[in-house]
Amino acid sequence: MDEKGAYYISRLKLNTRIDLRNPNPEYFKNGTVKKQTEYIQLDMEEIMHQLKPGQTYEISDVYIGQYQKLPSRVIIHRLTEEQTRKRWESQALKEKKKGIIMKERSKRLSAINVYEGKARPPLSCFASGDASS
């Protein structure tokens, strides 16, 4: 896929962990990075509240997953008021029909769509002088 220059996009579940690399991680005395400080988890609720309804935001150079940390980019789209209302209505219907109760955080985050796509290649990939691909 990389050789062809192809890209993909897929929708992420709202409970997917999205991290940024920490620019200032903590180190042990022997110079190795402390694993728990290597990445910073994105607060999706905070991002959602910063976006206006219908607005889209892209974040490059993120890492997806709790353990594998796959490099990627994410596109976060805040739904309009009407889209959010329709989604809440369908979720309420599913809860009633299946007899389940969704977590409050999931209900709040249902006002956004999060998409994941292949990380863009670094500019050094075009070192041969051909940046047209």
N, CA, C and O of each residue as an XYZ file, in Angstrom:
532
protein
N       0.823     -1.181      0.000
C       0.000      0.000      0.000
C       0.874      1.255      0.000
O       0.541      2.234     -0.667
N       1.989      1.240      0.740
C       2.889      2.385      0.770
C       3.491      2.655     -0.598
O       3.628      3.808     -1.006
N       3.850      1.589     -1.308
C       4.486      1.744     -2.608
C       3.546      2.397     -3.613
O       3.990      3.161     -4.470
N       2.263      2.105     -3.515
C       1.266      2.655     -4.435
C       0.835      4.067     -4.044
O       0.185      4.756     -4.830
N       1.192      4.499     -2.838
C       0.774      5.818     -2.369
C      -0.684      5.862     -1.963
O      -1.288      6.934     -1.939
N      -1.257      4.714     -1.643
C      -2.670      4.631     -1.285
C      -2.892      5.055      0.168
O      -2.008      4.940      1.016
N      -4.097      5.547      0.420
C      -4.499      5.928      1.762
C      -5.788      5.213      2.113
O      -6.506      4.746      1.229
N      -6.080      5.129      3.388
C      -7.324      4.533      3.848
C      -7.874      5.407      4.962
O      -7.156      6.210      5.557
N      -9.147      5.238      5.228
C      -9.781      5.924      6.344
C     -10.805      4.965      6.935
O     -11.538      4.303      6.201
N     -10.855      4.891      8.257
C     -11.841      4.037      8.903
C     -12.302      4.713     10.191
O     -11.567      5.491     10.799
N     -13.515      4.405     10.588
C     -14.089      5.009     11.784
C     -13.630      4.233     13.003
O     -13.625      3.002     13.007
N     -13.245      4.961     14.033
C     -12.793      4.334     15.278
C     -13.938      4.257     16.269
O     -14.840      5.094     16.267
N     -13.888      3.243     17.111
C     -14.822      3.189     18.229
C     -14.432      4.288     19.213
O     -13.271      4.691     19.285
N     -15.400      4.756     19.956
C     -15.147      5.876     20.854
C     -14.267      5.514     22.042
O     -13.711      6.398     22.694
N     -14.133      4.208     22.331
C     -13.285      3.816     23.462
C     -11.855      3.503     23.036
O     -11.065      3.013     23.843
N     -11.511      3.780     21.779
C     -10.152      3.531     21.294
C      -9.205      4.553     21.897
O      -9.504      5.747     21.940
N      -8.077      4.079     22.355
C      -7.083      4.958     22.972
C      -6.265      5.644     21.886
O      -5.736      4.988     20.989
N      -6.163      6.985     21.973
C      -5.391      7.776     21.027
C      -4.373      8.582     21.827
O      -4.734      9.329     22.737
N      -3.100      8.423     21.477
C      -2.016      9.064     22.217
C      -1.160      9.936     21.321
O      -1.083      9.727     20.110
N      -0.519     10.915     21.937
C       0.522     11.715     21.303
C       1.846     11.347     21.963
O       1.877     10.973     23.136
N       2.932     11.454     21.215
C       4.241     11.201     21.826
C       4.573     12.384     22.736
O       4.444     13.539     22.330
N       4.994     12.096     23.946
C       5.346     13.116     24.929
C       6.666     13.773     24.525
O       7.676     13.081     24.397
N       6.681     15.095     24.321
C       7.944     15.739     23.954
C       8.955     15.786     25.101
O      10.149     15.964     24.861
N       8.493     15.630     26.337
C       9.370     15.683     27.508
C       9.143     14.490     28.423
O       8.664     14.663     29.543
N       9.478     13.271     27.972
C       9.267     12.111     28.843
C      10.277     12.093     29.990
O      11.322     12.741     29.932
N       9.940     11.346     31.017
C      10.862     11.175     32.142
C      11.807     10.019     31.823
O      11.453      9.089     31.099
N      13.020     10.098     32.381
C      14.034      9.079     32.125
C      14.503      8.453     33.428
O      14.515      9.096     34.477
N      14.895      7.165     33.340
C      15.547      6.511     34.467
C      16.988      6.996     34.519
O      17.472      7.643     33.591
N      17.668      6.677     35.615
C      19.066      7.103     35.778
C      19.975      6.526     34.701
O      20.989      7.131     34.353
N      19.610      5.341     34.163
C      20.452      4.728     33.131
C      20.155      5.283     31.734
O      20.778      4.847     30.765
N      19.214      6.239     31.604
C      18.951      6.898     30.332
C      17.782      6.350     29.541
O      17.443      6.907     28.498
N      17.152      5.275     30.000
C      16.002      4.740     29.266
C      14.735      5.510     29.654
O      14.610      6.005     30.774
N      13.818      5.597     28.719
C      12.569      6.338     28.925
C      11.627      5.531     29.812
O      11.491      4.318     29.652
N      10.975      6.225     30.756
C       9.942      5.577     31.561
C       8.726      5.370     30.678
O       8.189      6.328     30.122
N       8.284      4.115     30.543
C       7.200      3.761     29.624
C       5.922      4.564     29.874
O       5.260      4.972     28.920
N       5.566      4.797     31.142
C       4.309      5.480     31.435
C       4.354      6.960     31.069
O       3.310      7.613     31.063
N       5.535      7.513     30.761
C       5.623      8.926     30.376
C       5.956      9.103     28.900
O       6.131     10.234     28.447
N       6.047      8.018     28.140
C       6.424      8.110     26.727
C       5.301      8.711     25.873
O       5.574      9.392     24.885
N       4.049      8.465     26.246
C       2.902      8.955     25.474
C       1.943      9.711     26.388
O       1.898      9.481     27.596
N       1.170     10.624     25.777
C       0.141     11.379     26.484
C      -1.195     11.051     25.822
O      -1.340     11.217     24.611
N      -2.168     10.589     26.601
C      -3.472     10.228     26.049
C      -4.284     11.486     25.741
O      -4.347     12.414     26.548
N      -4.906     11.500     24.555
C      -5.759     12.623     24.186
C      -7.061     12.560     24.969
O      -7.630     11.484     25.153
N      -7.527     13.704     25.424
C      -8.817     13.803     26.110
C      -9.864     14.147     25.055
O     -10.013     15.306     24.668
N     -10.587     13.124     24.593
C     -11.541     13.308     23.504
C     -12.697     14.232     23.900
O     -13.224     14.956     23.056
N     -13.089     14.212     25.161
C     -14.170     15.094     25.604
C     -13.733     16.556     25.532
O     -14.513     17.422     25.137
N     -12.498     16.825     25.908
C     -11.986     18.193     25.853
C     -11.931     18.688     24.404
O     -12.306     19.824     24.113
N     -11.461     17.825     23.504
C     -11.409     18.188     22.083
C     -12.817     18.423     21.554
O     -13.054     19.374     20.809
N     -13.752     17.557     21.939
C     -15.135     17.694     21.482
C     -15.717     19.040     21.903
O     -16.412     19.686     21.119
N     -15.440     19.464     23.128
C     -15.994     20.723     23.624
C     -15.354     21.933     22.943
O     -15.962     23.002     22.889
N     -14.147     21.778     22.428
C     -13.489     22.884     21.731
C     -14.025     23.067     20.311
O     -13.922     24.152     19.740
N     -14.602     21.997     19.741
C     -15.121     22.062     18.379
C     -16.552     22.585     18.363
O     -17.348     22.280     19.251
N     -16.860     23.367     17.352
C     -18.231     23.820     17.154
C     -18.983     22.736     16.386
O     -18.354     21.959     15.667
N     -20.315     22.657     16.513
C     -21.073     21.659     15.752
C     -20.796     21.785     14.248
O     -20.860     22.874     13.678
N     -20.485     20.636     13.620
C     -20.177     20.599     12.200
C     -18.711     20.827     11.870
O     -18.319     20.708     10.709
N     -17.889     21.152     12.868
C     -16.474     21.441     12.636
C     -15.651     20.156     12.626
O     -15.982     19.191     13.316
N     -14.574     20.151     11.834
C     -13.685     19.001     11.703
C     -12.282     19.413     12.101
O     -11.853     20.532     11.823
N     -11.555     18.490     12.764
C     -10.204     18.765     13.247
C      -9.328     17.554     12.946
O      -9.726     16.420     13.211
N      -8.149     17.786     12.400
C      -7.231     16.696     12.074
C      -5.990     16.789     12.942
O      -5.439     17.871     13.145
N      -5.555     15.641     13.454
C      -4.333     15.576     14.260
C      -3.414     14.548     13.617
O      -3.752     13.368     13.519
N      -2.251     15.009     13.184
C      -1.262     14.103     12.597
C      -0.356     13.560     13.694
O      -0.328     14.083     14.808
N       0.363     12.533     13.374
C       1.369     11.948     14.279
C       0.787     11.526     15.623
O       1.296     11.907     16.677
N      -0.276     10.740     15.577
C      -0.828     10.163     16.794
C      -0.556      8.664     16.786
O      -0.148      8.096     15.772
N      -0.785      8.045     17.916
C      -0.577      6.609     18.061
C      -1.864      5.997     18.578
O      -2.441      6.469     19.558
N      -2.313      4.929     17.902
C      -3.595      4.319     18.211
C      -3.379      2.970     18.862
O      -2.553      2.175     18.415
N      -4.127      2.720     19.920
C      -4.074      1.438     20.600
C      -3.418      1.555     21.959
O      -2.594      2.436     22.206
N      -3.805      0.645     22.829
C      -3.274      0.694     24.182
C      -1.892      0.071     24.285
O      -1.061      0.526     25.072
N      -1.638     -0.972     23.492
C      -0.375     -1.688     23.627
C       0.526     -1.549     22.409
O       1.734     -1.366     22.560
N      -0.038     -1.634     21.192
C       0.795     -1.612     19.997
C       1.239     -0.222     19.579
O       2.321     -0.083     19.010
N       0.456      0.806     19.835
C       0.782      2.191     19.490
C       1.097      2.336     18.006
O       2.222      2.667     17.630
N       0.098      2.087     17.169
C       0.273      2.180     15.723
C       0.271      3.647     15.284
O      -0.654      4.383     15.626
N       1.292      4.091     14.529
C       1.330      5.484     14.083
C       0.218      5.746     13.081
O      -0.036      4.932     12.194
N      -0.436      6.871     13.226
C      -1.572      7.170     12.373
C      -1.870      8.655     12.442
O      -1.104      9.423     13.025
N      -2.984      9.058     11.848
C      -3.527     10.397     12.016
C      -5.025     10.237     12.240
O      -5.628      9.280     11.755
N      -5.620     11.160     12.965
C      -7.046     11.075     13.238
C      -7.750     12.335     12.761
O      -7.186     13.429     12.753
N      -8.998     12.143     12.365
C      -9.864     13.235     11.954
C     -11.075     13.177     12.881
O     -11.773     12.165     12.941
N     -11.314     14.257     13.593
C     -12.403     14.316     14.560
C     -13.455     15.279     14.010
O     -13.156     16.433     13.704
N     -14.681     14.793     13.890
C     -15.766     15.613     13.351
C     -16.872     15.706     14.397
O     -17.407     14.693     14.848
N     -17.199     16.917     14.767
C     -18.301     17.132     15.711
C     -19.600     17.181     14.916
O     -19.723     17.945     13.958
N     -20.551     16.376     15.313
C     -21.837     16.327     14.619
C     -22.632     17.603     14.864
O     -22.430     18.297     15.860
N     -23.539     17.896     13.939
C     -24.430     19.041     14.133
C     -25.435     18.700     15.226
O     -25.554     17.547     15.641
N     -26.150     19.713     15.681
C     -27.147     19.513     16.749
C     -28.185     18.470     16.336
O     -28.553     17.606     17.132
N     -28.657     18.552     15.087
C     -29.682     17.623     14.604
C     -29.138     16.193     14.512
O     -29.818     15.241     14.895
N     -27.909     16.049     14.003
C     -27.299     14.722     13.903
C     -27.110     14.108     15.288
O     -27.342     12.915     15.486
N     -26.687     14.936     16.241
C     -26.489     14.460     17.611
C     -27.804     14.014     18.220
O     -27.864     12.973     18.874
N     -28.859     14.791     18.011
C     -30.181     14.449     18.546
C     -30.664     13.118     17.973
O     -31.179     12.274     18.707
N     -30.498     12.929     16.660
C     -30.920     11.675     16.022
C     -30.120     10.492     16.572
O     -30.672      9.416     16.804
N     -28.836     10.694     16.776
C     -28.006      9.611     17.308
C     -28.436      9.245     18.718
O     -28.511      8.062     19.051
N     -28.723     10.253     19.563
C     -29.168      9.974     20.926
C     -30.503      9.243     20.927
O     -30.724      8.351     21.746
N     -31.390      9.617     20.016
C     -32.684      8.935     19.935
C     -32.514      7.469     19.549
O     -33.164      6.595     20.124
N     -31.639      7.197     18.573
C     -31.424      5.803     18.157
C     -30.717      5.007     19.257
O     -30.980      3.816     19.424
N     -29.824      5.655     20.008
C     -29.174      4.968     21.120
C     -30.160      4.644     22.224
O     -30.095      3.567     22.817
N     -31.078      5.565     22.508
C     -32.098      5.323     23.532
C     -32.988      4.154     23.117
O     -33.387      3.341     23.951
N     -33.291      4.077     21.833
C     -34.104      2.973     21.323
C     -33.357      1.644     21.464
O     -33.952      0.641     21.859
N     -32.056      1.629     21.144
C     -31.246      0.416     21.281
C     -31.150     -0.014     22.746
O     -31.236     -1.202     23.057
N     -30.972      0.963     23.643
C     -30.906      0.647     25.071
C     -32.186     -0.029     25.540
O     -32.152     -1.026     26.261
N     -33.303      0.526     25.122
C     -34.595     -0.014     25.542
C     -34.830     -1.390     24.931
O     -35.295     -2.307     25.608
N     -34.509     -1.527     23.656
C     -34.754     -2.782     22.940
C     -33.871     -3.907     23.471
O     -34.342     -5.030     23.654
N     -32.602     -3.618     23.718
C     -31.663     -4.654     24.160
C     -31.563     -4.759     25.676
O     -30.945     -5.689     26.194
N     -32.161     -3.822     26.382
C     -32.120     -3.860     27.837
C     -30.746     -3.561     28.408
O     -30.370     -4.104     29.447
N     -29.998     -2.702     27.737
C     -28.665     -2.334     28.220
C     -28.654     -0.868     28.625
O     -29.556     -0.104     28.281
N     -27.628     -0.495     29.354
C     -27.459      0.890     29.756
C     -26.076      1.342     29.308
O     -25.063      0.777     29.719
N     -26.044      2.367     28.461
C     -24.758      2.898     27.992
C     -24.147      3.776     29.069
O     -24.855      4.415     29.846
N     -22.828      3.798     29.104
C     -22.130      4.663     30.042
C     -22.347      6.113     29.645
O     -22.501      6.427     28.465
N     -22.357      6.996     30.637
C     -22.579      8.420     30.382
C     -21.502      8.996     29.475
O     -21.796      9.834     28.622
N     -20.261      8.559     29.646
C     -19.167      9.048     28.804
C     -19.409      8.680     27.342
O     -19.169      9.492     26.448
N     -19.879      7.469     27.098
C     -20.173      7.041     25.728
C     -21.289      7.876     25.127
O     -21.252      8.208     23.942
N     -22.276      8.214     25.935
C     -23.379      9.049     25.443
C     -22.868     10.440     25.075
O     -23.265     11.004     24.055
N     -21.988     10.991     25.909
C     -21.452     12.321     25.614
C     -20.585     12.296     24.360
O     -20.675     13.189     23.518
N     -19.745     11.270     24.238
C     -18.835     11.191     23.094
C     -19.544     10.815     21.793
O     -18.941     10.886     20.722
N     -20.787     10.424     21.870
C     -21.498     10.073     20.641
C     -21.775     11.299     19.781
O     -22.289     11.164     18.670
N     -21.449     12.478     20.264
C     -21.629     13.703     19.487
C     -20.470     13.934     18.514
O     -20.458     14.934     17.797
N     -19.493     13.016     18.482
C     -18.374     13.151     17.544
C     -18.174     11.846     16.779
O     -18.548     10.769     17.242
N     -17.579     11.972     15.608
C     -17.090     10.832     14.845
C     -15.578     10.954     14.802
O     -15.047     12.039     14.567
N     -14.879      9.843     15.030
C     -13.419      9.838     14.981
C     -13.005      8.868     13.886
O     -13.373      7.694     13.901
N     -12.233      9.381     12.938
C     -11.744      8.573     11.833
C     -10.234      8.466     11.932
O      -9.557      9.379     12.405
N      -9.722      7.330     11.477
C      -8.289      7.071     11.509
C      -7.841      6.824     10.077
O      -8.517      6.137      9.310
N      -6.701      7.388      9.731
C      -6.146      7.181      8.400
C      -4.653      6.960      8.496
O      -4.033      7.195      9.533
N      -4.095      6.508      7.404
C      -2.658      6.251      7.361
C      -1.905      7.544      7.631
O      -2.278      8.607      7.136
N      -0.850      7.442      8.415
C      -0.018      8.606      8.693
C       0.601      9.092      7.398
O       1.022      8.289      6.565
N       0.657     10.390      7.228
C       1.261     10.951      6.029
C       2.755     10.682      6.038
O       3.383     10.708      7.096
N       3.331     10.425      4.870
C       4.769     10.160      4.842
C       5.543     11.422      5.182
O       5.108     12.524      4.846
N       6.697     11.274      5.853
C       7.511     12.451      6.153
C       8.040     13.064      4.866
O       8.161     12.373      3.854
N       8.353     14.348      4.894
C       8.845     15.029      3.699
C      10.154     14.437      3.201
O      10.483     14.580      2.023
N      10.900     13.782      4.062
C      12.171     13.186      3.643
C      11.953     12.069      2.623
O      12.899     11.667      1.946
N      10.728     11.563      2.500
C      10.431     10.538      1.491
C      10.592     11.096      0.090
O      10.797     10.345     -0.863
N      10.500     12.423     -0.039
C      10.581     13.048     -1.350
C      11.959     13.655     -1.573
O      12.095     14.634     -2.307
N      12.969     13.089     -0.954
C      14.330     13.628     -1.046
C      14.867     13.581     -2.472
O      15.786     14.331     -2.799
N      14.324     12.726     -3.323
C      14.810     12.623     -4.695
C      14.414     13.834     -5.533
O      14.846     13.970     -6.677
N      13.583     14.723     -4.954
C      13.191     15.927     -5.670
C      11.821     15.793     -6.309
O      11.310     16.777     -6.845
N      11.210     14.631     -6.276
C       9.892     14.433     -6.871
C       8.853     14.445     -5.776
O       8.608     13.415     -5.149
N       8.237     15.584     -5.531
C       7.210     15.710     -4.498
C       5.823     15.698     -5.102
O       4.860     16.072     -4.432
N       5.695     15.278     -6.346
C       4.397     15.323     -7.012
C       3.520     14.119     -6.694
O       2.321     14.160     -6.971
N       4.065     13.059     -6.127
C       3.243     11.877     -5.838
C       2.625     12.029     -4.544
O       1.889     11.146     -4.104
